[in-house]
């Protein structure tokens, strides 16, 4: 299996076309690759069939998928833009792949992007402007962009969304590291987890199990907790490497 640093990953298809996509930014020049199969089988066998997207963007820091419409959204800090790719399959063999720039004007300190498949909004964190923004994917009108969280937030990094529950989760590292959550408009906001954490760089939710998984870059841990912050557990700790996503 090719050993690369996965900056961001996102499942794209299920069934016969099961697979996931990764961005290898930070080690390579922002390639997007697709791997056939699921994470468990690839991990167990140590091998996977991968394909590289024929389009090239240099600094892809995060990506998210809309598997129902064969689309992915990604952030490219070189062009300060958010892009959408349509007609994308796990084989990258569709000659009708379309690239659309949804928005230009993001900072170079963009962290994560997530997609709410129910409301069809994307959210992203920005450590320069110290906010979390939201934009409908059905428009390219910059007037439709709004900051849903911008008060009492210092260095937002990781982001996750549970569309069915109507919940938004994010990490902040200053003045003390914590994970917060709110509704999808940034309202009813509260701290879910804090203490014994330093730099939460990635979040992922399990909507069915009502759990949130998170990686701490400094402590080299992968942890899980129930929504609300209960039953926090360290799943694994790396001694040599750092979790990035």
C-alpha positions in Angstrom: 0.0 0.0 0.0 1.3 3.4 -0.8 2.4 5.2 2.4 1.2 8.8 2.3 0.0 11.3 4.8 -3.7 11.6 4.4 -4.7 15.2 5.1 -8.4 14.7 4.5 -10.5 11.8 3.5 -14.2 11.2 2.6 -16.3 8.2 1.6 -17.8 8.6 -1.8 -19.7 5.5 -2.9 -21.2 2.3 -1.5 -22.0 -1.1 -2.9 -20.1 -2.3 -5.9 -18.5 1.2 -6.2 -17.5 1.3 -2.5 -14.5 3.5 -1.8 -13.1 6.6 -0.4 -11.1 9.7 -1.5 -8.1 11.3 0.1 -6.1 14.5 -0.3 -2.4 14.0 0.3 -1.6 17.7 0.8 1.4 18.3 3.1 3.5 15.5 1.7 2.6 15.8 -2.0 1.2 18.6 -4.2 -2.4 18.3 -3.2 -3.4 15.2 -5.1 -6.8 13.8 -4.8 -6.8 10.0 -5.0 -9.6 7.4 -4.9 -9.2 4.0 -3.2 -11.6 1.1 -4.0 -12.9 -0.8 -1.0 -13.5 0.2 2.6 -10.9 1.3 5.2 -11.1 -1.9 7.1 -10.3 -4.2 4.2 -7.5 -1.9 3.0 -6.0 -1.8 6.4 -6.2 -5.6 6.8 -4.7 -6.4 3.4 -2.2 -3.6 3.3 -3.0 -3.0 -0.4 -5.5 -1.0 -2.4 -6.2 0.0 -5.9 -5.9 3.7 -6.2 -6.4 6.2 -9.0 -5.4 9.9 -9.1 -7.8 12.6 -10.2 -6.7 13.9 -13.6 -7.3 17.5 -12.4 -4.5 19.0 -10.3 -4.8 21.6 -7.5 -1.8 22.2 -5.4 -3.0 23.0 -1.9 -6.1 21.0 -1.1 -6.5 21.1 2.7 -9.8 19.5 3.1 -12.6 17.7 1.1 -16.0 16.4 1.6 -18.4 14.3 -0.5 -22.0 14.3 -1.7 -22.2 10.6 -2.6 -25.9 10.8 -3.6 -25.0 13.2 -6.5 -21.5 12.0 -7.2 -19.9 15.3 -6.2 -17.1 16.4 -4.0 -16.3 19.8 -2.5 -12.8 20.9 -1.6 -10.7 23.8 -0.3 -7.7 25.0 -2.2 -5.7 27.6 -0.3 -3.4 28.4 -3.3 -6.4 29.9 -5.2 -8.2 30.9 -2.0 -11.2 29.1 -3.3 -13.9 26.4 -2.7 -14.5 24.1 -5.6 -17.1 21.5 -6.6 -16.4 18.5 -8.8 -19.5 16.9 -10.5 -19.8 13.5 -12.2 -17.1 11.9 -10.0 -16.9 8.2 -9.6 -14.5 6.0 -7.7 -12.7 5.1 -11.0 -12.2 8.7 -12.1 -13.1 7.5 -15.6 -16.0 9.9 -16.4 -14.9 12.3 -19.1 -17.7 14.6 -18.1 -16.1 15.7 -14.8 -17.1 19.3 -14.2 -15.2 21.7 -12.0 -17.0 24.7 -10.6 -15.6 27.4 -8.3 -18.3 28.1 -5.8 -16.4 30.9 -3.9 -13.2 32.8 -4.1 -12.0 34.7 -1.1 -11.2 32.2 1.6 -8.0 32.8 3.7 -4.9 30.6 3.7 -5.7 29.4 7.2 -8.8 27.4 6.2 -9.1 24.2 8.3 -12.0 21.8 7.4 -15.0 21.7 5.1 -18.1 19.6 5.7 -21.3 19.0 3.7 -24.9 18.9 5.1 -26.7 16.7 2.6 -30.1 17.6 3.9 -30.0 21.4 3.8 -27.3 21.2 1.0 -25.1 23.7 2.8 -21.3 23.5 3.2 -19.5 24.7 6.3 -15.8 25.6 6.8 -13.5 26.7 9.5 -11.2 29.7 9.2 -8.3 30.2 11.7 -7.4 33.6 10.2 -10.8 35.2 10.4 -11.7 33.2 13.5 -15.1 32.0 12.3 -17.1 29.1 10.9 -18.9 30.0 7.7 -21.9 28.4 5.8 -22.9 28.6 2.2 -25.6 26.9 0.1 -24.1 24.7 -2.6 -27.0 25.7 -4.9 -25.6 29.2 -5.5 -22.4 31.1 -6.1 -23.7 34.3 -4.8 -21.2 35.6 -2.1 -24.1 37.4 -0.4 -25.4 34.0 0.6 -22.4 33.2 2.8 -22.8 33.8 6.5 -20.6 33.3 9.5 -22.6 31.0 11.8 -20.0 31.1 14.6 -17.8 34.2 15.1 -18.1 35.2 18.8 -15.7 33.8 21.4 -13.9 31.6 18.9 -10.1 31.9 18.4 -8.5 29.1 16.4 -11.2 26.8 14.9 -9.7 23.8 13.2 -11.7 20.6 12.9 -15.4 20.4 11.9 -18.1 17.8 11.7 -21.8 17.8 11.0 -24.7 15.5 11.8 -27.5 16.6 9.4 -30.2 14.3 10.8 -29.7 15.5 14.3 -29.1 19.1 13.1 -25.8 19.4 14.9 -22.5 21.1 14.2 -19.3 20.2 16.0 -15.9 22.0 15.9 -12.6 22.2 17.8 -11.0 25.4 19.1 -7.4 25.5 20.5 -7.3 28.8 22.3 -7.3 29.9 25.0 -7.7 26.2 25.9 -8.4 23.3 23.7 -12.1 22.1 23.5 -14.8 20.7 21.3 -18.0 22.7 21.0 -21.4 21.9 19.4 -24.4 23.8 18.4 -27.3 23.6 16.0 -26.7 24.2 12.3 -27.1 27.9 12.6 -24.5 28.2 15.4 -27.2 28.6 18.0 -27.6 26.9 21.4 -23.8 26.6 21.5 -22.0 24.9 24.4 -18.7 23.2 25.2 -19.0 19.5 24.8 -15.5 18.3 25.8 -12.5 20.1 27.4 -9.5 19.2 29.5 -6.7 16.8 28.8 -6.6 17.8 25.1 -4.2 20.1 23.2 -4.8 20.3 19.4 -7.9 18.5 18.0 -7.1 18.3 14.3 -9.9 16.1 13.1 -13.5 15.2 14.0 -15.9 12.5 12.7 -19.4 11.7 13.8 -21.3 8.4 14.1 -24.9 9.6 13.7 -26.4 6.2 14.4 -24.4 5.6 17.6 -24.5 9.3 18.6 -20.7 9.3 19.0 -18.0 11.7 18.0 -14.4 10.6 17.2 -11.5 13.0 17.4 -7.7 13.0 17.0 -5.3 15.1 19.0 -2.2 16.0 17.0 -0.1 16.9 20.1 -1.1 14.0 22.3 -1.1 11.5 19.3 -4.4 10.0 20.4 -7.6 8.8 18.7 -10.5 9.2 21.1 -14.3 8.7 21.1 -17.1 10.1 23.3 -20.9 10.1 23.2 -22.8 13.2 22.2 -22.8 15.5 25.2 -19.2 14.4 26.1 -20.0 11.4 28.2 -17.9 8.1 28.3 -14.8 9.6 26.7 -12.3 6.9 25.8 -8.8 6.8 24.2 -9.0 4.2 21.4 -5.3 4.3 20.5 -2.2 6.3 21.0 0.7 6.6 18.5 4.3 6.6 19.8 6.1 7.5 16.6 3.7 9.2 14.2 1.2 12.0 14.5 -2.5 11.8 13.6 -3.4 14.3 10.9 -6.9 13.2 10.0 
